[in-house]
Every structure is written in structure tokens, then in C-alpha cells.
Amino acid sequence: MKLKIPEAIRWSGDDLFLLDQTRLPLEVVEEKQETIQQVWDSIKQLKVRGAPAIGISAAYGLLIGIRDSLDQPFDVFIKRVEEQAAYLDGARPTAVNLHWAMTRMVNVSRRSGITATKELYALLEKEAKAIDSEDKFLCQKLGEIGGALIKPGMGVLTHCNAGAIATSGLGTALAAMYVAAEKGVPFKVFADETRPLLQGARLTSWELQQAGIDVTLITDNMAGHLMSKGLIDMVIVGTDRVAANGDVANKIGTMSVAILANYFNIPFYVSCPSSTIDFKTASGDDIEIEERNGEEVTSFGNKRTAPEGIQTRNPAFDVTPNRLVTGLITEKGIVTAPYKENLIKMFPNHQSV
Ligand code: MRU
């Protein structure tokens, strides 16, 4: 079966176009990114979101931020590359892919040996395209490896959106579903709504419905009930950062799903390209969790749902302890506990950032 897969990021050779994910599923609109500030805002406001997608967008966004300096002396230009990369890197803290992509771009310029601005720009464009196409490849691999876990008749729960629009390919968690569906395996997906920003309702259910995959939307507080009724056989989620010990940062609510899955003896898998593994972060305690504006909690679809002046907390991510993770689906295979040892065995040459 050939599936309809959406595309979130498009580089025309000169211009960057991002699918505005804040308008989905009501409007499918691509927005041209005119300035680096606009790219920063698009990342901050979640017009583009999902760990791999923000890294790729920032890599192209950096090109937009340095091209007005091509006529500057080379030392000024290279300083500009570093400043603009640091600027984009600051847009969101939790997903390591953003930092990873910016470090990779800066390292390429430092190590190139090039001394002409236009030549360095061409090299950086090549690197951004490489980050983009490598991600496509990683997604395909994650899909093949994760897809093999999905057996006929299964109910698979996912949280947030780790789909095609969170990457440049098939997604990470949803890649498994796309590949299984392409092979004709019959299964059901349950998508958690994912409050407060509804990535499950707005994005995952949209993506999977478009692809013709059997998807059922539930609110976040329904997952335990469905598990207790035997409707969920497996959970697959994505991740924003996996620490060296296998602790997993992902969208807020993921840890609650993992605890439920553990209680009901349901396998809990995390689909994780190597670009999301951070060997420099020892454990989940060391991962910075983005805290977002409380208005996201006091409103629903732009309508106020809480009293004026109410106190809020709005952590955008949580950390699932490694002991609740059945396996990390990586492009090289499934990594299981003990994670610290097995991750390094699987990725001995990982370029930590
Ligand atoms: O705040 P978001 O929408 O960027 O959060 C996204 C997630 O938590 C995803 O699960 C994660 O980035 C993996 S995307 C392949």
C-alpha cells in the first residue's frame, strides 16, 4: 500500500519553507522563512516542532542568517556563523537535535580549512542538506526495525507527534506504523490527545488518517482505562533526548504513559535516531526541561478555560526513567537494558556534542 506522507520542511536551494504546524489540521499552509528571527520564532512557537525537524530547520535557517554577510571579511563571516548558530540553538532547550545540528554546522566551518566566504557558505549548505537527508534515512531504518514489532491485530498507543512532520522522513515512532501499514499488517493506533498543545489530536491523528491508517483519538486520561480493557498491546513514542543511561525526555505525559504500561505489563518502546542520543548528559536529571507560557494551560483552542490570575506550571517535557523502557528502537537495532553499557556498545563512534 502506498501511503500519503506529509512534508514539514522544504529547502528550494535558496529559500526555506516550513509547514505551519500550529494551523493543522484546519489549514495546510507552508510559510516562507525570510529571516533568521522568523526561523527562531517558528521553532519557539512550534510552527516547526519535533526533535529532528527543529535541528534540520535550524541548519537551513542558519544559511538564511549568514547570507547577508557573504561580502564581509572571512574572520567576520565565520564569527557570524557561530553567533547565529548560538542564537538558533537558544530557541528551545530540551531536544538535543537542535544543539547537535548547530554544533555540527559550527564544527564544519571551523574544521574546513576554507578561507573564502562563498565557499564556506556552499559547504554549510551541503552540510544542512546532509543533516536533512540523513534524517530521512534514519527514519526509514527506525520504521523497518520498529515496524517489525507491530503484529496483526495489535493496538498501539502513541503520545504527542513523532511523525513525518516531526522529521524530514517517515517520523520516528510513526515510522514503525507507516512501514507496518505499507506491508499490509492490520493494526490499530490509539493517539493520545497530548495536552496542552494537542500534538496528538491536531497532528498525529491528522497524519495517520491521511495515510489511511486505522487511528482512534483519545484524551490523555483515557490511556489507563484502555490498557485495563486489553486494547493496548504496545506503546511506541518518540524522544527529544536520550541520556547516556537511557533515561528518555519526551513530551509531557510520556512518563505517565510509561508508568501505566509498566503496571499493565505492556511493552513501552522509544523510537530514537542516534541524533537524539546525548552521551554528554549522564542521566535524565541533567536534561533541561522547557517551561512554557502558562497561557497554554489556562486556555484551550484560544478559549480561556481557567480563572484569571490562576497559578500554572507548564513543563513541556518529562523524563521517563530507563527502567520503564522496554527498548530503544535505533537505526542500528533495538537497545535494551543495561542502557549505559549497551548504548555505547551500539554507538561506539557517536559524535557527542
Ligand atoms: O513540543 P514538541 O511538539 O516539539 O514535542 C515533540 C515531542 O515530544 C516528540 O515526541 C519528539 O520530539 C520526537 S519527534 C520525532
Boltz pocket constraint, residues with backbone or C-beta under 6 A from the ligand:
constraints:
  - pocket:
      binder: B
      contacts: [[A, 46], [A, 48], [A, 49], [A, 50], [A, 51], [A, 52], [A, 95], [A, 159], [A, 160], [A, 161], [A, 162], [A, 163], [A, 166], [A, 167], [A, 171], [A, 172], [A, 173], [A, 199], [A, 237], [A, 238], [A, 239], [A, 240], [A, 250], [A, 251], [A, 252], [A, 316]]
      max_distance: 6.0
